[in-house]
Amino acid sequence: MTDIIKKDFDCFNVYSTEGNYSFFHIEIEDTEDFYKKLFYYFFDENRLLQYAENNFHLKFEKSDKNYATLYKNLRYFIDEKFLLENFDYEVFDETIEKILKEEYTIENKVGKNFIRIDKFGKVGEYIFSTILANYFKFDCIIPKIKLTTNYNMSVFGIDTLFYSSENNILLFGESKVSKSIQNGIELIKTSLKDYESQINNEFLLTLSNRTLNCNPKFLEKFKQHIDTCINFDEFKNCANLEAIGIPIFIAHSSESNDPEYYLNELIKIPKTKFCNLDTYYYSISLPIVNKDKMMAVFTAEMKIKEDLYKDAR
């Protein structure tokens, strides 16, 4: 492995090499205080408001409108669990079937399999988005969590949609919250198997959807092509895209305190070229010590925040 670069970023030490990144909280340990600090960093009022309004230049100010916005958006993370109907194991190999049983609650009703999709995925997507915006300085085209209202939405969908004006590339992101980085990588590899098809669907359902309030910087550059192109292949040619980005995020329980361990694992993610475009990967690891303990603390703290925002209006 090439030399590992260490960079200080807020309350994290970020270790990186060749497109792989591991974000270590400076006080990482298996304590309630650590999980609270992680929560209050990512769910800081400024970050939550910026995500909700899709404007990363906003600063939080105490007002009825802002408290109402925070309250309503916090609800996205604490709503009732979703059910995915007609989940068929036969489309996956034994390794993925085993991982799904480890990571998700699975029920069988009237001969049909149901996967219970809880707040883990939404929290992971949100954390992923804040890292892409604040550390990498990418522009969110549209917050994807607001679009996850379809109860039959696939567990393997595109999770984030960003744009890099500096590199002129669209970024289609995948995130997982898992009990090990190995589980997360296997689920990512499954997601990437039909990614070209998913990218085309993303263009049809999101990028070319006039009813969605997409990032103005993105629209200024691409709106004319969005309005006239009927698929992503046509769009990339008309827009003169030369590359796309695939950010990958895995928040995982911790097996090691050595960042090199996680960077070596991230290397195992296959780097496939998509849509006949140069494809850049940004693979991100976030050790969270214990997935279940983290979500227990996050859930309790969300309730405290929810009550605070409701009462402050």
C-alpha positions as CSV (number, residue, x, y, z in Angstrom):
1,M,0.0,0.0,0.0
2,T,1.2,3.5,-0.7
3,D,1.9,5.8,2.2
4,I,-1.2,6.7,4.3
5,I,-2.0,10.4,4.5
6,K,-3.5,11.7,7.8
7,K,-5.6,14.8,7.8
8,D,-7.4,16.5,10.7
9,F,-11.1,17.3,9.9
10,D,-13.3,18.7,12.7
11,C,-13.5,15.9,15.4
12,F,-12.0,13.3,13.0
13,N,-8.7,12.0,12.0
14,V,-9.1,11.1,8.3
15,Y,-6.7,8.5,6.9
16,S,-6.5,8.1,3.2
17,T,-4.7,6.4,0.3
18,E,-5.6,6.2,-3.4
19,G,-9.3,7.1,-3.1
20,N,-9.9,5.2,0.1
21,Y,-10.7,7.0,3.3
22,S,-11.3,6.1,7.0
23,F,-12.8,8.6,9.3
24,F,-11.7,8.0,12.9
25,H,-13.4,10.1,15.6
26,I,-10.7,11.5,17.8
27,E,-12.4,10.0,20.9
28,I,-13.5,6.7,19.5
29,E,-14.3,4.2,22.3
30,D,-17.2,2.0,23.4
31,T,-18.9,4.4,25.7
32,E,-22.3,6.2,25.6
33,D,-20.4,9.5,25.6
34,F,-18.7,8.6,22.3
35,Y,-22.0,7.7,20.6
36,K,-23.5,11.0,21.8
37,K,-20.6,13.0,20.4
38,L,-21.0,11.2,17.1
39,F,-24.7,12.1,17.1
40,Y,-24.3,15.7,18.1
41,Y,-21.7,16.2,15.4
42,F,-23.8,14.9,12.5
43,F,-27.1,16.1,13.8
44,D,-25.9,19.5,14.6
45,E,-28.6,22.1,13.9
46,N,-26.6,23.7,11.1
47,R,-25.9,20.4,9.3
48,L,-29.5,19.2,9.6
49,L,-30.9,22.5,8.4
50,Q,-28.5,22.6,5.5
51,Y,-29.4,19.1,4.5
52,A,-33.2,19.8,4.8
53,E,-33.0,23.0,2.7
54,N,-30.3,21.6,0.4
55,N,-28.2,24.7,0.9
56,F,-24.8,24.3,2.6
57,H,-24.4,28.0,3.0
58,L,-27.2,28.3,5.5
59,K,-26.5,29.1,9.1
60,F,-29.0,28.1,11.8
61,E,-30.8,30.9,13.6
62,K,-33.5,30.5,16.3
63,S,-36.9,31.0,14.6
64,D,-40.2,29.2,14.5
65,K,-39.7,28.4,10.9
66,N,-36.2,26.8,11.4
67,Y,-37.3,24.8,14.5
68,A,-40.3,23.5,12.5
69,T,-38.0,22.6,9.6
70,L,-35.7,20.7,12.0
71,Y,-38.6,18.9,13.7
72,K,-40.2,17.8,10.4
73,N,-36.9,16.6,9.0
74,L,-35.8,14.8,12.1
75,R,-39.0,12.8,11.7
76,Y,-37.6,11.2,8.6
77,F,-35.2,9.3,10.9
78,I,-37.6,8.2,13.6
79,D,-40.7,7.1,11.6
80,E,-42.1,3.6,11.8
81,K,-40.1,0.9,10.1
82,F,-40.7,0.0,6.4
83,L,-41.5,-3.4,5.0
84,L,-40.1,-4.7,1.7
85,E,-42.6,-7.2,0.3
86,N,-41.8,-10.2,-1.8
87,F,-38.1,-10.4,-1.0
88,D,-36.8,-13.4,-2.8
89,Y,-33.6,-15.1,-1.5
90,E,-33.1,-17.0,-4.7
91,V,-31.7,-14.0,-6.5
92,F,-28.7,-13.8,-4.0
93,D,-25.9,-16.3,-3.3
94,E,-25.4,-17.9,0.0
95,T,-22.9,-15.3,1.3
96,I,-25.3,-12.4,0.7
97,E,-28.3,-14.4,2.1
98,K,-26.2,-15.0,5.3
99,I,-25.3,-11.3,5.6
100,L,-28.9,-10.2,5.1
101,K,-30.0,-12.4,7.9
102,E,-27.3,-10.9,10.1
103,E,-28.0,-7.3,9.3
104,Y,-31.8,-7.1,8.9
105,T,-34.9,-8.4,10.7
106,I,-36.6,-10.8,8.3
107,E,-40.2,-12.0,8.7
108,N,-42.2,-14.6,6.7
109,K,-45.9,-14.0,6.3
110,V,-48.2,-16.1,4.2
111,G,-45.3,-17.6,2.3
112,K,-43.7,-14.3,1.5
113,N,-40.4,-12.9,2.9
114,F,-40.3,-9.4,4.3
115,I,-37.2,-7.4,5.2
116,R,-37.8,-4.8,7.9
117,I,-35.9,-1.7,6.8
118,D,-35.4,0.5,9.9
119,K,-33.7,3.8,10.6
120,F,-30.2,2.4,10.1
121,G,-30.2,3.0,6.4
122,K,-31.6,6.5,6.6
123,V,-29.1,7.6,9.2
124,G,-26.3,6.1,7.1
125,E,-27.4,8.0,4.0
126,Y,-27.6,11.2,6.0
127,I,-24.1,10.8,7.5
128,F,-22.8,9.9,4.1
129,S,-24.3,13.1,2.6
130,T,-22.8,15.3,5.3
131,I,-19.4,13.9,4.7
132,L,-19.6,14.3,0.9
133,A,-20.8,17.9,1.3
134,N,-18.5,19.0,4.2
135,Y,-15.3,17.1,3.6
136,F,-15.3,16.6,-0.1
137,K,-17.1,19.8,-0.9
138,F,-19.5,18.1,-3.4
139,D,-22.9,19.7,-4.1
140,C,-26.0,17.7,-3.2
141,I,-28.3,17.6,-6.3
142,I,-31.2,16.5,-4.1
143,P,-31.5,15.0,-0.6
144,K,-32.5,11.4,-1.3
145,I,-34.0,10.6,2.1
146,K,-37.0,12.8,1.3
147,L,-37.7,10.6,-1.7
148,T,-37.7,7.3,0.3
149,T,-41.5,7.1,0.7
150,N,-42.1,4.1,-1.5
151,Y,-42.6,1.0,0.8
152,N,-41.5,-1.3,-2.0
153,M,-38.2,0.6,-2.7
154,S,-35.3,-1.8,-3.2
155,V,-32.8,-2.3,-0.4
156,F,-30.1,-1.9,-3.1
157,G,-30.9,1.5,-4.5
158,I,-28.7,4.6,-5.3
159,D,-28.5,6.4,-2.0
160,T,-27.0,9.8,-2.8
161,L,-26.8,12.0,-5.8
162,F,-24.1,14.7,-5.9
163,Y,-22.3,16.9,-8.4
164,S,-18.7,18.1,-8.4
165,S,-18.4,21.4,-10.2
166,E,-14.6,21.3,-9.7
167,N,-14.3,18.1,-11.7
168,N,-17.6,18.3,-13.7
169,I,-18.8,14.9,-12.6
170,L,-22.0,13.4,-11.3
171,L,-21.7,11.2,-8.3
172,F,-24.0,8.2,-7.6
173,G,-23.4,7.0,-4.1
174,E,-24.0,3.8,-2.1
175,S,-24.1,3.6,1.7
176,K,-24.4,0.7,4.1
177,V,-24.5,0.5,7.9
178,S,-23.3,-2.9,8.9
179,K,-22.0,-5.1,11.8
180,S,-18.6,-5.5,10.0
181,I,-16.8,-3.7,7.2
182,Q,-16.7,-7.1,5.4
183,N,-20.5,-7.3,5.4
184,G,-20.8,-3.8,4.1
185,I,-18.4,-4.5,1.3
186,E,-20.2,-7.6,0.2
187,L,-23.5,-5.7,0.2
188,I,-21.9,-2.9,-1.8
189,K,-20.5,-5.4,-4.3
190,T,-24.0,-6.7,-4.8
191,S,-25.4,-3.2,-5.3
192,L,-22.8,-2.4,-8.0
193,K,-23.6,-5.5,-10.1
194,D,-26.4,-3.7,-12.1
195,Y,-25.3,-0.2,-11.4
196,E,-25.5,1.0,-15.0
197,S,-29.2,0.1,-15.0
198,Q,-29.6,1.9,-11.7
199,I,-27.8,5.0,-13.0
200,N,-30.2,5.1,-16.0
201,N,-33.2,4.7,-13.7
202,E,-31.8,7.5,-11.5
203,F,-31.8,9.8,-14.6
204,L,-35.4,8.9,-15.5
205,L,-36.8,9.1,-12.0
206,T,-34.8,11.9,-10.4
207,L,-32.6,13.9,-12.6
208,S,-35.2,14.4,-15.3
209,N,-38.1,14.8,-12.9
210,R,-39.3,18.4,-13.2
211,T,-41.3,18.3,-10.0
212,L,-38.1,17.9,-7.9
213,N,-36.3,20.9,-6.5
214,C,-32.7,20.1,-7.7
215,N,-29.6,22.0,-6.8
216,P,-29.6,25.3,-8.8
217,K,-25.9,25.0,-9.6
218,F,-26.5,21.6,-11.2
219,L,-29.6,22.9,-13.1
220,E,-27.8,25.9,-14.4
221,K,-25.3,23.7,-16.2
222,F,-27.5,20.7,-17.2
223,K,-31.1,21.8,-17.4
224,Q,-31.3,22.1,-21.2
225,H,-29.9,18.5,-21.6
226,I,-32.2,17.1,-18.8
227,D,-35.3,18.5,-20.6
228,T,-34.4,17.1,-24.0
229,C,-32.6,13.8,-23.3
230,I,-34.6,10.5,-22.8
231,N,-32.0,8.4,-21.1
232,F,-28.6,8.7,-19.4
233,D,-26.6,7.5,-22.4
234,E,-28.0,10.4,-24.5
235,F,-27.6,12.8,-21.6
236,K,-23.9,12.1,-21.0
237,N,-23.2,12.7,-24.7
238,C,-25.1,15.9,-25.0
239,A,-23.7,17.2,-21.7
240,N,-20.1,16.2,-22.7
241,L,-19.6,14.2,-19.6
242,E,-16.2,12.6,-19.5
243,A,-16.4,10.9,-16.1
244,I,-18.7,9.9,-13.2
245,G,-18.0,9.3,-9.6
246,I,-19.0,6.4,-7.3
247,P,-18.8,7.4,-3.6
248,I,-19.1,4.4,-1.3
249,F,-19.8,4.7,2.4
250,I,-19.7,2.0,5.0
251,A,-20.4,2.8,8.7
252,H,-19.5,-0.4,10.5
253,S,-18.9,-1.9,13.9
254,S,-15.2,-1.8,14.8
255,E,-12.8,-4.8,14.6
256,S,-9.6,-2.9,14.8
257,N,-8.1,0.4,16.0
258,D,-5.8,0.5,13.0
259,P,-6.9,2.6,10.1
260,E,-4.7,0.7,7.7
261,Y,-6.8,-2.4,8.4
262,Y,-10.0,-0.7,7.0
263,L,-8.1,0.9,4.1
264,N,-6.9,-2.5,3.1
265,E,-10.5,-3.8,3.2
266,L,-11.8,-1.0,1.1
267,I,-9.3,-1.9,-1.6
268,K,-11.3,-5.1,-2.1
269,I,-14.2,-3.2,-3.6
270,P,-14.0,-3.8,-7.4
271,K,-13.4,-0.7,-9.5
272,T,-15.7,-1.2,-12.5
273,K,-16.0,1.4,-15.3
274,F,-19.6,2.4,-15.9
275,C,-21.4,3.9,-18.9
276,N,-18.2,4.0,-20.9
277,L,-17.0,6.9,-18.8
278,D,-13.9,7.3,-16.6
279,T,-15.2,6.2,-13.2
280,Y,-13.7,7.6,-10.0
281,Y,-14.3,5.9,-6.7
282,Y,-14.3,7.4,-3.2
283,S,-14.5,4.6,-0.7
284,I,-15.2,5.7,2.9
285,S,-15.1,3.8,6.1
286,L,-16.6,5.1,9.4
287,P,-15.8,2.9,12.4
288,I,-18.7,3.2,14.9
289,V,-17.6,0.6,17.4
290,N,-21.0,-1.1,17.8
291,K,-23.8,-0.6,15.4
292,D,-26.6,-1.6,17.8
293,K,-25.3,0.6,20.7
294,M,-24.9,3.6,18.3
295,M,-28.5,3.4,17.1
296,A,-29.8,3.0,20.6
297,V,-28.1,6.2,21.7
298,F,-29.1,8.0,18.4
299,T,-32.7,7.0,18.9
300,A,-32.8,8.4,22.5
301,E,-31.1,11.6,21.4
302,M,-33.4,12.1,18.5
303,K,-36.3,12.0,20.8
304,I,-34.7,14.6,23.0
305,K,-34.1,16.8,20.0
306,E,-37.6,16.2,18.6
307,D,-39.2,17.5,21.9
308,L,-36.8,20.4,22.0
309,Y,-37.7,21.6,18.5
310,K,-41.4,21.1,19.1
311,D,-41.4,23.1,22.3
312,A,-39.1,25.9,20.9
313,R,-41.6,27.0,18.2
